[in-house]
Amino acid sequence: NGDVMSVHGVFNYQKPTVERTLVRNGKLYTNRDLRGSDDKIHGAQWSNEEVMVRNARLEEPFHLDLQGFELHKFPTSMSYT
């Protein structure tokens, strides 16, 4: 059917040495100017990881209560041919 099954991609992830937190701790932050643009991320330590990205639309249906997300089809004016 011509659908792309998967592609390799390189993504930037935080290194495991960066302390994880859901509250501000002053160790990982950015500054935003009045126009809404962000400065660099202070305290970030990046790791380039090559991963396989699969076309989830070819998988079984996903459900919010099982996988934590759902995929929906919406009409668009874009052509994917």
mmCIF file of the N, C-alpha and C atoms, coordinates in Angstrom:
data_MODEL
# 
_entry.id   MODEL 
# 
loop_
_atom_site.group_PDB 
_atom_site.id 
_atom_site.type_symbol 
_atom_site.label_atom_id 
_atom_site.label_alt_id 
_atom_site.label_comp_id 
_atom_site.label_asym_id 
_atom_site.label_entity_id 
_atom_site.label_seq_id 
_atom_site.pdbx_PDB_ins_code 
_atom_site.Cartn_x 
_atom_site.Cartn_y 
_atom_site.Cartn_z 
_atom_site.occupancy 
_atom_site.B_iso_or_equiv 
_atom_site.pdbx_formal_charge 
_atom_site.auth_seq_id 
_atom_site.auth_comp_id 
_atom_site.auth_asym_id 
_atom_site.auth_atom_id 
_atom_site.pdbx_PDB_model_num 
ATOM 1   N N  . ASN A 1 1  ? 0.800  -1.192 0.000  1.00 0.00 ? 1  ASN A N  1 
ATOM 2   C CA . ASN A 1 1  ? 0.000  0.000  0.000  1.00 0.00 ? 1  ASN A CA 1 
ATOM 3   C C  . ASN A 1 1  ? 0.855  1.274  0.000  1.00 0.00 ? 1  ASN A C  1 
ATOM 4   N N  . GLY A 1 2  ? 2.164  1.143  0.061  1.00 0.00 ? 2  GLY A N  1 
ATOM 5   C CA . GLY A 1 2  ? 3.044  2.293  -0.036 1.00 0.00 ? 2  GLY A CA 1 
ATOM 6   C C  . GLY A 1 2  ? 3.312  3.016  1.269  1.00 0.00 ? 2  GLY A C  1 
ATOM 7   N N  . ASP A 1 3  ? 2.705  2.578  2.378  1.00 0.00 ? 3  ASP A N  1 
ATOM 8   C CA . ASP A 1 3  ? 2.946  3.236  3.663  1.00 0.00 ? 3  ASP A CA 1 
ATOM 9   C C  . ASP A 1 3  ? 4.365  2.951  4.140  1.00 0.00 ? 3  ASP A C  1 
ATOM 10  N N  . VAL A 1 4  ? 4.994  3.947  4.719  1.00 0.00 ? 4  VAL A N  1 
ATOM 11  C CA . VAL A 1 4  ? 6.327  3.776  5.305  1.00 0.00 ? 4  VAL A CA 1 
ATOM 12  C C  . VAL A 1 4  ? 6.164  3.024  6.619  1.00 0.00 ? 4  VAL A C  1 
ATOM 13  N N  . MET A 1 5  ? 6.864  1.917  6.768  1.00 0.00 ? 5  MET A N  1 
ATOM 14  C CA . MET A 1 5  ? 6.757  1.105  7.982  1.00 0.00 ? 5  MET A CA 1 
ATOM 15  C C  . MET A 1 5  ? 7.546  1.704  9.136  1.00 0.00 ? 5  MET A C  1 
ATOM 16  N N  . SER A 1 6  ? 8.784  2.142  8.838  1.00 0.00 ? 6  SER A N  1 
ATOM 17  C CA . SER A 1 6  ? 9.633  2.694  9.892  1.00 0.00 ? 6  SER A CA 1 
ATOM 18  C C  . SER A 1 6  ? 10.801 3.432  9.261  1.00 0.00 ? 6  SER A C  1 
ATOM 19  N N  . VAL A 1 7  ? 11.426 4.297  10.064 1.00 0.00 ? 7  VAL A N  1 
ATOM 20  C CA . VAL A 1 7  ? 12.623 5.016  9.652  1.00 0.00 ? 7  VAL A CA 1 
ATOM 21  C C  . VAL A 1 7  ? 13.559 5.108  10.845 1.00 0.00 ? 7  VAL A C  1 
ATOM 22  N N  . HIS A 1 8  ? 14.837 5.252  10.583 1.00 0.00 ? 8  HIS A N  1 
ATOM 23  C CA . HIS A 1 8  ? 15.796 5.517  11.652 1.00 0.00 ? 8  HIS A CA 1 
ATOM 24  C C  . HIS A 1 8  ? 15.845 7.017  11.875 1.00 0.00 ? 8  HIS A C  1 
ATOM 25  N N  . GLY A 1 9  ? 15.953 7.410  13.124 1.00 0.00 ? 9  GLY A N  1 
ATOM 26  C CA . GLY A 1 9  ? 16.060 8.822  13.450 1.00 0.00 ? 9  GLY A CA 1 
ATOM 27  C C  . GLY A 1 9  ? 17.042 9.018  14.586 1.00 0.00 ? 9  GLY A C  1 
ATOM 28  N N  . VAL A 1 10 ? 17.620 10.200 14.669 1.00 0.00 ? 10 VAL A N  1 
ATOM 29  C CA . VAL A 1 10 ? 18.512 10.548 15.768 1.00 0.00 ? 10 VAL A CA 1 
ATOM 30  C C  . VAL A 1 10 ? 17.803 11.604 16.602 1.00 0.00 ? 10 VAL A C  1 
ATOM 31  N N  . PHE A 1 11 ? 17.615 11.314 17.881 1.00 0.00 ? 11 PHE A N  1 
ATOM 32  C CA . PHE A 1 11 ? 16.906 12.198 18.792 1.00 0.00 ? 11 PHE A CA 1 
ATOM 33  C C  . PHE A 1 11 ? 17.827 12.615 19.928 1.00 0.00 ? 11 PHE A C  1 
ATOM 34  N N  . ASN A 1 12 ? 17.621 13.824 20.422 1.00 0.00 ? 12 ASN A N  1 
ATOM 35  C CA . ASN A 1 12 ? 18.370 14.329 21.567 1.00 0.00 ? 12 ASN A CA 1 
ATOM 36  C C  . ASN A 1 12 ? 17.583 14.024 22.837 1.00 0.00 ? 12 ASN A C  1 
ATOM 37  N N  . TYR A 1 13 ? 18.159 13.202 23.701 1.00 0.00 ? 13 TYR A N  1 
ATOM 38  C CA . TYR A 1 13 ? 17.560 12.885 24.986 1.00 0.00 ? 13 TYR A CA 1 
ATOM 39  C C  . TYR A 1 13 ? 18.455 13.427 26.090 1.00 0.00 ? 13 TYR A C  1 
ATOM 40  N N  . GLN A 1 14 ? 17.873 13.676 27.254 1.00 0.00 ? 14 GLN A N  1 
ATOM 41  C CA . GLN A 1 14 ? 18.673 14.063 28.405 1.00 0.00 ? 14 GLN A CA 1 
ATOM 42  C C  . GLN A 1 14 ? 19.495 12.862 28.851 1.00 0.00 ? 14 GLN A C  1 
ATOM 43  N N  . LYS A 1 15 ? 20.752 13.110 29.205 1.00 0.00 ? 15 LYS A N  1 
ATOM 44  C CA . LYS A 1 15 ? 21.586 12.040 29.745 1.00 0.00 ? 15 LYS A CA 1 
ATOM 45  C C  . LYS A 1 15 ? 21.020 11.603 31.094 1.00 0.00 ? 15 LYS A C  1 
ATOM 46  N N  . PRO A 1 16 ? 21.213 10.344 31.469 1.00 0.00 ? 16 PRO A N  1 
ATOM 47  C CA . PRO A 1 16 ? 20.688 9.868  32.746 1.00 0.00 ? 16 PRO A CA 1 
ATOM 48  C C  . PRO A 1 16 ? 21.331 10.545 33.953 1.00 0.00 ? 16 PRO A C  1 
ATOM 49  N N  . THR A 1 17 ? 22.445 11.255 33.741 1.00 0.00 ? 17 THR A N  1 
ATOM 50  C CA . THR A 1 17 ? 23.110 11.934 34.853 1.00 0.00 ? 17 THR A CA 1 
ATOM 51  C C  . THR A 1 17 ? 22.393 13.221 35.268 1.00 0.00 ? 17 THR A C  1 
ATOM 52  N N  . VAL A 1 18 ? 21.432 13.703 34.449 1.00 0.00 ? 18 VAL A N  1 
ATOM 53  C CA . VAL A 1 18 ? 20.683 14.910 34.793 1.00 0.00 ? 18 VAL A CA 1 
ATOM 54  C C  . VAL A 1 18 ? 19.587 14.527 35.781 1.00 0.00 ? 18 VAL A C  1 
ATOM 55  N N  . GLU A 1 19 ? 19.555 15.222 36.925 1.00 0.00 ? 19 GLU A N  1 
ATOM 56  C CA . GLU A 1 19 ? 18.579 14.917 37.964 1.00 0.00 ? 19 GLU A CA 1 
ATOM 57  C C  . GLU A 1 19 ? 17.163 15.150 37.454 1.00 0.00 ? 19 GLU A C  1 
ATOM 58  N N  . ARG A 1 20 ? 16.302 14.166 37.630 1.00 0.00 ? 20 ARG A N  1 
ATOM 59  C CA . ARG A 1 20 ? 14.904 14.262 37.201 1.00 0.00 ? 20 ARG A CA 1 
ATOM 60  C C  . ARG A 1 20 ? 14.073 14.864 38.319 1.00 0.00 ? 20 ARG A C  1 
ATOM 61  N N  . THR A 1 21 ? 13.212 15.797 37.967 1.00 0.00 ? 21 THR A N  1 
ATOM 62  C CA . THR A 1 21 ? 12.339 16.413 38.959 1.00 0.00 ? 21 THR A CA 1 
ATOM 63  C C  . THR A 1 21 ? 11.130 17.013 38.275 1.00 0.00 ? 21 THR A C  1 
ATOM 64  N N  . LEU A 1 22 ? 10.017 17.060 38.971 1.00 0.00 ? 22 LEU A N  1 
ATOM 65  C CA . LEU A 1 22 ? 8.810  17.694 38.450 1.00 0.00 ? 22 LEU A CA 1 
ATOM 66  C C  . LEU A 1 22 ? 8.615  19.085 39.033 1.00 0.00 ? 22 LEU A C  1 
ATOM 67  N N  . VAL A 1 23 ? 9.472  19.475 39.970 1.00 0.00 ? 23 VAL A N  1 
ATOM 68  C CA . VAL A 1 23 ? 9.391  20.806 40.572 1.00 0.00 ? 23 VAL A CA 1 
ATOM 69  C C  . VAL A 1 23 ? 10.698 21.539 40.301 1.00 0.00 ? 23 VAL A C  1 
ATOM 70  N N  . ARG A 1 24 ? 10.663 22.853 40.335 1.00 0.00 ? 24 ARG A N  1 
ATOM 71  C CA . ARG A 1 24 ? 11.860 23.654 40.084 1.00 0.00 ? 24 ARG A CA 1 
ATOM 72  C C  . ARG A 1 24 ? 12.934 23.353 41.122 1.00 0.00 ? 24 ARG A C  1 
ATOM 73  N N  . ASN A 1 25 ? 14.146 23.142 40.624 1.00 0.00 ? 25 ASN A N  1 
ATOM 74  C CA . ASN A 1 25 ? 15.266 22.941 41.544 1.00 0.00 ? 25 ASN A CA 1 
ATOM 75  C C  . ASN A 1 25 ? 16.454 23.840 41.181 1.00 0.00 ? 25 ASN A C  1 
ATOM 76  N N  . GLY A 1 26 ? 16.301 24.687 40.151 1.00 0.00 ? 26 GLY A N  1 
ATOM 77  C CA . GLY A 1 26 ? 17.353 25.611 39.757 1.00 0.00 ? 26 GLY A CA 1 
ATOM 78  C C  . GLY A 1 26 ? 18.508 24.962 39.014 1.00 0.00 ? 26 GLY A C  1 
ATOM 79  N N  . LYS A 1 27 ? 18.410 23.660 38.703 1.00 0.00 ? 27 LYS A N  1 
ATOM 80  C CA . LYS A 1 27 ? 19.500 22.957 38.025 1.00 0.00 ? 27 LYS A CA 1 
ATOM 81  C C  . LYS A 1 27 ? 19.269 22.812 36.523 1.00 0.00 ? 27 LYS A C  1 
ATOM 82  N N  . LEU A 1 28 ? 18.029 22.885 36.095 1.00 0.00 ? 28 LEU A N  1 
ATOM 83  C CA . LEU A 1 28 ? 17.683 22.740 34.681 1.00 0.00 ? 28 LEU A CA 1 
ATOM 84  C C  . LEU A 1 28 ? 16.623 23.788 34.362 1.00 0.00 ? 28 LEU A C  1 
ATOM 85  N N  . TYR A 1 29 ? 16.978 24.757 33.505 1.00 0.00 ? 29 TYR A N  1 
ATOM 86  C CA . TYR A 1 29 ? 16.040 25.844 33.241 1.00 0.00 ? 29 TYR A CA 1 
ATOM 87  C C  . TYR A 1 29 ? 16.406 26.569 31.951 1.00 0.00 ? 29 TYR A C  1 
ATOM 88  N N  . THR A 1 30 ? 15.482 27.422 31.499 1.00 0.00 ? 30 THR A N  1 
ATOM 89  C CA . THR A 1 30 ? 15.724 28.320 30.387 1.00 0.00 ? 30 THR A CA 1 
ATOM 90  C C  . THR A 1 30 ? 15.119 29.669 30.738 1.00 0.00 ? 30 THR A C  1 
ATOM 91  N N  . ASN A 1 31 ? 15.508 30.682 30.037 1.00 0.00 ? 31 ASN A N  1 
ATOM 92  C CA . ASN A 1 31 ? 14.940 32.018 30.211 1.00 0.00 ? 31 ASN A CA 1 
ATOM 93  C C  . ASN A 1 31 ? 14.146 32.376 28.965 1.00 0.00 ? 31 ASN A C  1 
ATOM 94  N N  . ARG A 1 32 ? 13.016 33.032 29.132 1.00 0.00 ? 32 ARG A N  1 
ATOM 95  C CA . ARG A 1 32 ? 12.165 33.430 28.015 1.00 0.00 ? 32 ARG A CA 1 
ATOM 96  C C  . ARG A 1 32 ? 12.104 34.948 27.958 1.00 0.00 ? 32 ARG A C  1 
ATOM 97  N N  . ASP A 1 33 ? 12.325 35.505 26.759 1.00 0.00 ? 33 ASP A N  1 
ATOM 98  C CA . ASP A 1 33 ? 12.257 36.961 26.638 1.00 0.00 ? 33 ASP A CA 1 
ATOM 99  C C  . ASP A 1 33 ? 10.810 37.409 26.425 1.00 0.00 ? 33 ASP A C  1 
ATOM 100 N N  . LEU A 1 34 ? 10.591 38.709 26.324 1.00 0.00 ? 34 LEU A N  1 
ATOM 101 C CA . LEU A 1 34 ? 9.242  39.253 26.220 1.00 0.00 ? 34 LEU A CA 1 
ATOM 102 C C  . LEU A 1 34 ? 8.541  38.882 24.921 1.00 0.00 ? 34 LEU A C  1 
ATOM 103 N N  . ARG A 1 35 ? 9.299  38.480 23.900 1.00 0.00 ? 35 ARG A N  1 
ATOM 104 C CA . ARG A 1 35 ? 8.704  38.037 22.632 1.00 0.00 ? 35 ARG A CA 1 
ATOM 105 C C  . ARG A 1 35 ? 8.321  36.564 22.667 1.00 0.00 ? 35 ARG A C  1 
ATOM 106 N N  . GLY A 1 36 ? 8.700  35.843 23.744 1.00 0.00 ? 36 GLY A N  1 
ATOM 107 C CA . GLY A 1 36 ? 8.357  34.430 23.869 1.00 0.00 ? 36 GLY A CA 1 
ATOM 108 C C  . GLY A 1 36 ? 9.439  33.488 23.388 1.00 0.00 ? 36 GLY A C  1 
ATOM 109 N N  . SER A 1 37 ? 10.618 34.020 23.020 1.00 0.00 ? 37 SER A N  1 
ATOM 110 C CA . SER A 1 37 ? 11.716 33.169 22.563 1.00 0.00 ? 37 SER A CA 1 
ATOM 111 C C  . SER A 1 37 ? 12.508 32.650 23.757 1.00 0.00 ? 37 SER A C  1 
ATOM 112 N N  . ASP A 1 38 ? 12.904 31.392 23.690 1.00 0.00 ? 38 ASP A N  1 
ATOM 113 C CA . ASP A 1 38 ? 13.680 30.778 24.765 1.00 0.00 ? 38 ASP A CA 1 
ATOM 114 C C  . ASP A 1 38 ? 15.174 30.938 24.523 1.00 0.00 ? 38 ASP A C  1 
ATOM 115 N N  . ASP A 1 39 ? 15.910 31.099 25.608 1.00 0.00 ? 39 ASP A N  1 
ATOM 116 C CA . ASP A 1 39 ? 17.366 31.099 25.618 1.00 0.00 ? 39 ASP A CA 1 
ATOM 117 C C  . ASP A 1 39 ? 17.813 29.634 25.581 1.00 0.00 ? 39 ASP A C  1 
ATOM 118 N N  . LYS A 1 40 ? 19.103 29.381 25.684 1.00 0.00 ? 40 LYS A N  1 
ATOM 119 C CA . LYS A 1 40 ? 19.575 27.995 25.752 1.00 0.00 ? 40 LYS A CA 1 
ATOM 120 C C  . LYS A 1 40 ? 19.047 27.346 27.027 1.00 0.00 ? 40 LYS A C  1 
ATOM 121 N N  . ILE A 1 41 ? 19.061 26.035 27.071 1.00 0.00 ? 41 ILE A N  1 
ATOM 122 C CA . ILE A 1 41 ? 18.626 25.303 28.259 1.00 0.00 ? 41 ILE A CA 1 
ATOM 123 C C  . ILE A 1 41 ? 19.836 25.102 29.148 1.00 0.00 ? 41 ILE A C  1 
ATOM 124 N N  . HIS A 1 42 ? 19.838 25.751 30.292 1.00 0.00 ? 42 HIS A N  1 
ATOM 125 C CA . HIS A 1 42 ? 20.944 25.664 31.237 1.00 0.00 ? 42 HIS A CA 1 
ATOM 126 C C  . HIS A 1 42 ? 20.835 24.361 32.027 1.00 0.00 ? 42 HIS A C  1 
ATOM 127 N N  . GLY A 1 43 ? 21.961 23.688 32.199 1.00 0.00 ? 43 GLY A N  1 
ATOM 128 C CA . GLY A 1 43 ? 21.986 22.438 32.958 1.00 0.00 ? 43 GLY A CA 1 
ATOM 129 C C  . GLY A 1 43 ? 21.680 21.207 32.133 1.00 0.00 ? 43 GLY A C  1 
ATOM 130 N N  . ALA A 1 44 ? 21.359 21.395 30.866 1.00 0.00 ? 44 ALA A N  1 
ATOM 131 C CA . ALA A 1 44 ? 21.032 20.253 30.006 1.00 0.00 ? 44 ALA A CA 1 
ATOM 132 C C  . ALA A 1 44 ? 22.304 19.518 29.601 1.00 0.00 ? 44 ALA A C  1 
ATOM 133 N N  . GLN A 1 45 ? 22.206 18.219 29.560 1.00 0.00 ? 45 GLN A N  1 
ATOM 134 C CA . GLN A 1 45 ? 23.276 17.366 29.055 1.00 0.00 ? 45 GLN A CA 1 
ATOM 135 C C  . GLN A 1 45 ? 22.624 16.423 28.049 1.00 0.00 ? 45 GLN A C  1 
ATOM 136 N N  . TRP A 1 46 ? 22.948 16.618 26.778 1.00 0.00 ? 46 TRP A N  1 
ATOM 137 C CA . TRP A 1 46 ? 22.253 15.895 25.714 1.00 0.00 ? 46 TRP A CA 1 
ATOM 138 C C  . TRP A 1 46 ? 23.006 14.647 25.288 1.00 0.00 ? 46 TRP A C  1 
ATOM 139 N N  . SER A 1 47 ? 22.242 13.666 24.888 1.00 0.00 ? 47 SER A N  1 
ATOM 140 C CA . SER A 1 47 ? 22.787 12.431 24.345 1.00 0.00 ? 47 SER A CA 1 
ATOM 141 C C  . SER A 1 47 ? 22.067 12.142 23.037 1.00 0.00 ? 47 SER A C  1 
ATOM 142 N N  . ASN A 1 48 ? 22.800 12.084 21.933 1.00 0.00 ? 48 ASN A N  1 
ATOM 143 C CA . ASN A 1 48 ? 22.203 11.742 20.631 1.00 0.00 ? 48 ASN A CA 1 
ATOM 144 C C  . ASN A 1 48 ? 21.988 10.237 20.576 1.00 0.00 ? 48 ASN A C  1 
ATOM 145 N N  . GLU A 1 49 ? 20.752 9.827  20.407 1.00 0.00 ? 49 GLU A N  1 
ATOM 146 C CA . GLU A 1 49 ? 20.412 8.409  20.375 1.00 0.00 ? 49 GLU A CA 1 
ATOM 147 C C  . GLU A 1 49 ? 19.740 8.068  19.057 1.00 0.00 ? 49 GLU A C  1 
ATOM 148 N N  . GLU A 1 50 ? 20.265 7.063  18.374 1.00 0.00 ? 50 GLU A N  1 
ATOM 149 C CA . GLU A 1 50 ? 19.627 6.593  17.147 1.00 0.00 ? 50 GLU A CA 1 
ATOM 150 C C  . GLU A 1 50 ? 18.551 5.585  17.524 1.00 0.00 ? 50 GLU A C  1 
ATOM 151 N N  . VAL A 1 51 ? 17.350 5.831  17.050 1.00 0.00 ? 51 VAL A N  1 
ATOM 152 C CA . VAL A 1 51 ? 16.227 4.951  17.371 1.00 0.00 ? 51 VAL A CA 1 
ATOM 153 C C  . VAL A 1 51 ? 15.430 4.650  16.107 1.00 0.00 ? 51 VAL A C  1 
ATOM 154 N N  . MET A 1 52 ? 14.670 3.590  16.167 1.00 0.00 ? 52 MET A N  1 
ATOM 155 C CA . MET A 1 52 ? 13.764 3.225  15.088 1.00 0.00 ? 52 MET A CA 1 
ATOM 156 C C  . MET A 1 52 ? 12.416 3.874  15.375 1.00 0.00 ? 52 MET A C  1 
ATOM 157 N N  . VAL A 1 53 ? 11.888 4.625  14.407 1.00 0.00 ? 53 VAL A N  1 
ATOM 158 C CA . VAL A 1 53 ? 10.580 5.263  14.547 1.00 0.00 ? 53 VAL A CA 1 
ATOM 159 C C  . VAL A 1 53 ? 9.611  4.474  13.678 1.00 0.00 ? 53 VAL A C  1 
ATOM 160 N N  . ARG A 1 54 ? 8.636  3.853  14.324 1.00 0.00 ? 54 ARG A N  1 
ATOM 161 C CA . ARG A 1 54 ? 7.663  3.042  13.593 1.00 0.00 ? 54 ARG A CA 1 
ATOM 162 C C  . ARG A 1 54 ? 6.415  3.850  13.279 1.00 0.00 ? 54 ARG A C  1 
ATOM 163 N N  . ASN A 1 55 ? 5.769  3.524  12.188 1.00 0.00 ? 55 ASN A N  1 
ATOM 164 C CA . ASN A 1 55 ? 4.521  4.152  11.793 1.00 0.00 ? 55 ASN A CA 1 
ATOM 165 C C  . ASN A 1 55 ? 3.402  3.572  12.654 1.00 0.00 ? 55 ASN A C  1 
ATOM 166 N N  . ALA A 1 56 ? 3.031  4.293  13.702 1.00 0.00 ? 56 ALA A N  1 
ATOM 167 C CA . ALA A 1 56 ? 2.040  3.787  14.657 1.00 0.00 ? 56 ALA A CA 1 
ATOM 168 C C  . ALA A 1 56 ? 0.665  3.626  14.022 1.00 0.00 ? 56 ALA A C  1 
ATOM 169 N N  . ARG A 1 57 ? 0.418  4.312  12.934 1.00 0.00 ? 57 ARG A N  1 
ATOM 170 C CA . ARG A 1 57 ? -0.898 4.183  12.301 1.00 0.00 ? 57 ARG A CA 1 
ATOM 171 C C  . ARG A 1 57 ? -1.091 2.802  11.660 1.00 0.00 ? 57 ARG A C  1 
ATOM 172 N N  . LEU A 1 58 ? -0.012 2.050  11.524 1.00 0.00 ? 58 LEU A N  1 
ATOM 173 C CA . LEU A 1 58 ? -0.127 0.698  10.970 1.00 0.00 ? 58 LEU A CA 1 
ATOM 174 C C  . LEU A 1 58 ? -0.271 -0.347 12.071 1.00 0.00 ? 58 LEU A C  1 
ATOM 175 N N  . GLU A 1 59 ? -0.182 0.061  13.325 1.00 0.00 ? 59 GLU A N  1 
ATOM 176 C CA . GLU A 1 59 ? -0.289 -0.849 14.466 1.00 0.00 ? 59 GLU A CA 1 
ATOM 177 C C  . GLU A 1 59 ? -1.758 -1.017 14.858 1.00 0.00 ? 59 GLU A C  1 
ATOM 178 N N  . GLU A 1 60 ? -1.961 -1.815 15.884 1.00 0.00 ? 60 GLU A N  1 
ATOM 179 C CA . GLU A 1 60 ? -3.298 -1.974 16.443 1.00 0.00 ? 60 GLU A CA 1 
ATOM 180 C C  . GLU A 1 60 ? -3.776 -0.630 16.978 1.00 0.00 ? 60 GLU A C  1 
ATOM 181 N N  . PRO A 1 61 ? -5.077 -0.435 17.112 1.00 0.00 ? 61 PRO A N  1 
ATOM 182 C CA . PRO A 1 61 ? -5.552 0.846  17.656 1.00 0.00 ? 61 PRO A CA 1 
ATOM 183 C C  . PRO A 1 61 ? -5.018 1.085  19.066 1.00 0.00 ? 61 PRO A C  1 
ATOM 184 N N  . PHE A 1 62 ? -4.680 2.324  19.353 1.00 0.00 ? 62 PHE A N  1 
ATOM 185 C CA . PHE A 1 62 ? -4.208 2.701  20.676 1.00 0.00 ? 62 PHE A CA 1 
ATOM 186 C C  . PHE A 1 62 ? -5.373 3.278  21.473 1.00 0.00 ? 62 PHE A C  1 
ATOM 187 N N  . HIS A 1 63 ? -5.345 3.072  22.759 1.00 0.00 ? 63 HIS A N  1 
ATOM 188 C CA . HIS A 1 63 ? -6.410 3.563  23.639 1.00 0.00 ? 63 HIS A CA 1 
ATOM 189 C C  . HIS A 1 63 ? -5.792 4.374  24.769 1.00 0.00 ? 63 HIS A C  1 
ATOM 190 N N  . LEU A 1 64 ? -6.412 5.506  25.070 1.00 0.00 ? 64 LEU A N  1 
ATOM 191 C CA . LEU A 1 64 ? -5.895 6.425  26.067 1.00 0.00 ? 64 LEU A CA 1 
ATOM 192 C C  . LEU A 1 64 ? -5.654 5.729  27.405 1.00 0.00 ? 64 LEU A C  1 
ATOM 193 N N  . ASP A 1 65 ? -6.597 4.868  27.845 1.00 0.00 ? 65 ASP A N  1 
ATOM 194 C CA . ASP A 1 65 ? -6.430 4.242  29.152 1.00 0.00 ? 65 ASP A CA 1 
ATOM 195 C C  . ASP A 1 65 ? -5.421 3.098  29.155 1.00 0.00 ? 65 ASP A C  1 
ATOM 196 N N  . LEU A 1 66 ? -4.992 2.620  28.004 1.00 0.00 ? 66 LEU A N  1 
ATOM 197 C CA . LEU A 1 66 ? -4.005 1.529  27.962 1.00 0.00 ? 66 LEU A CA 1 
ATOM 198 C C  . LEU A 1 66 ? -2.605 2.037  27.616 1.00 0.00 ? 66 LEU A C  1 
ATOM 199 N N  . GLN A 1 67 ? -2.466 2.798  26.537 1.00 0.00 ? 67 GLN A N  1 
ATOM 200 C CA . GLN A 1 67 ? -1.161 3.266  26.091 1.00 0.00 ? 67 GLN A CA 1 
ATOM 201 C C  . GLN A 1 67 ? -0.862 4.708  26.522 1.00 0.00 ? 67 GLN A C  1 
ATOM 202 N N  . GLY A 1 68 ? -1.853 5.425  27.012 1.00 0.00 ? 68 GLY A N  1 
ATOM 203 C CA . GLY A 1 68 ? -1.641 6.805  27.434 1.00 0.00 ? 68 GLY A CA 1 
ATOM 204 C C  . GLY A 1 68 ? -1.817 7.822  26.318 1.00 0.00 ? 68 GLY A C  1 
ATOM 205 N N  . PHE A 1 69 ? -2.213 7.375  25.131 1.00 0.00 ? 69 PHE A N  1 
ATOM 206 C CA . PHE A 1 69 ? -2.483 8.282  24.015 1.00 0.00 ? 69 PHE A CA 1 
ATOM 207 C C  . PHE A 1 69 ? -3.384 7.583  23.015 1.00 0.00 ? 69 PHE A C  1 
ATOM 208 N N  . GLU A 1 70 ? -3.958 8.358  22.119 1.00 0.00 ? 70 GLU A N  1 
ATOM 209 C CA . GLU A 1 70 ? -4.769 7.832  21.032 1.00 0.00 ? 70 GLU A CA 1 
ATOM 210 C C  . GLU A 1 70 ? -4.386 8.548  19.746 1.00 0.00 ? 70 GLU A C  1 
ATOM 211 N N  . LEU A 1 71 ? -4.606 7.905  18.626 1.00 0.00 ? 71 LEU A N  1 
ATOM 212 C CA . LEU A 1 71 ? -4.412 8.532  17.323 1.00 0.00 ? 71 LEU A CA 1 
ATOM 213 C C  . LEU A 1 71 ? -5.769 8.709  16.669 1.00 0.00 ? 71 LEU A C  1 
ATOM 214 N N  . HIS A 1 72 ? -5.987 9.885  16.089 1.00 0.00 ? 72 HIS A N  1 
ATOM 215 C CA . HIS A 1 72 ? -7.245 10.171 15.402 1.00 0.00 ? 72 HIS A CA 1 
ATOM 216 C C  . HIS A 1 72 ? -6.941 10.682 14.005 1.00 0.00 ? 72 HIS A C  1 
ATOM 217 N N  . LYS A 1 73 ? -7.826 10.395 13.074 1.00 0.00 ? 73 LYS A N  1 
ATOM 218 C CA . LYS A 1 73 ? -7.700 10.920 11.717 1.00 0.00 ? 73 LYS A CA 1 
ATOM 219 C C  . LYS A 1 73 ? -8.562 12.173 11.610 1.00 0.00 ? 73 LYS A C  1 
ATOM 220 N N  . PHE A 1 74 ? -7.979 13.224 11.059 1.00 0.00 ? 74 PHE A N  1 
ATOM 221 C CA . PHE A 1 74 ? -8.702 14.461 10.823 1.00 0.00 ? 74 PHE A CA 1 
ATOM 222 C C  . PHE A 1 74 ? -8.451 14.897 9.392  1.00 0.00 ? 74 PHE A C  1 
ATOM 223 N N  . PRO A 1 75 ? -9.468 15.430 8.716  1.00 0.00 ? 75 PRO A N  1 
ATOM 224 C CA . PRO A 1 75 ? -9.280 15.879 7.327  1.00 0.00 ? 75 PRO A CA 1 
ATOM 225 C C  . PRO A 1 75 ? -8.293 17.048 7.281  1.00 0.00 ? 75 PRO A C  1 
ATOM 226 N N  . THR A 1 76 ? -7.540 17.111 6.194  1.00 0.00 ? 76 THR A N  1 
ATOM 227 C CA . THR A 1 76 ? -6.569 18.189 5.992  1.00 0.00 ? 76 THR A CA 1 
ATOM 228 C C  . THR A 1 76 ? -6.539 18.545 4.518  1.00 0.00 ? 76 THR A C  1 
ATOM 229 N N  . SER A 1 77 ? -6.092 19.740 4.233  1.00 0.00 ? 77 SER A N  1 
ATOM 230 C CA . SER A 1 77 ? -5.965 20.155 2.840  1.00 0.00 ? 77 SER A CA 1 
ATOM 231 C C  . SER A 1 77 ? -4.617 19.735 2.253  1.00 0.00 ? 77 SER A C  1 
ATOM 232 N N  . MET A 1 78 ? -3.741 19.159 3.096  1.00 0.00 ? 78 MET A N  1 
ATOM 233 C CA . MET A 1 78 ? -2.421 18.728 2.603  1.00 0.00 ? 78 MET A CA 1 
ATOM 234 C C  . MET A 1 78 ? -2.535 17.443 1.796  1.00 0.00 ? 78 MET A C  1 
ATOM 235 N N  . SER A 1 79 ? -1.722 17.337 0.790  1.00 0.00 ? 79 SER A N  1 
ATOM 236 C CA . SER A 1 79 ? -1.670 16.138 -0.015 1.00 0.00 ? 79 SER A CA 1 
ATOM 237 C C  . SER A 1 79 ? -0.472 15.309 0.404  1.00 0.00 ? 79 SER A C  1 
ATOM 238 N N  . TYR A 1 80 ? -0.668 14.030 0.641  1.00 0.00 ? 80 TYR A N  1 
ATOM 239 C CA . TYR A 1 80 ? 0.426  13.147 1.053  1.00 0.00 ? 80 TYR A CA 1 
ATOM 240 C C  . TYR A 1 80 ? 0.852  12.202 -0.050 1.00 0.00 ? 80 TYR A C  1 
ATOM 241 N N  . THR A 1 81 ? 0.589  12.585 -1.286 1.00 0.00 ? 81 THR A N  1 
ATOM 242 C CA . THR A 1 81 ? 0.964  11.695 -2.387 1.00 0.00 ? 81 THR A CA 1 
ATOM 243 C C  . THR A 1 81 ? 2.323  12.066 -2.919 1.00 0.00 ? 81 THR A C  1 
# 
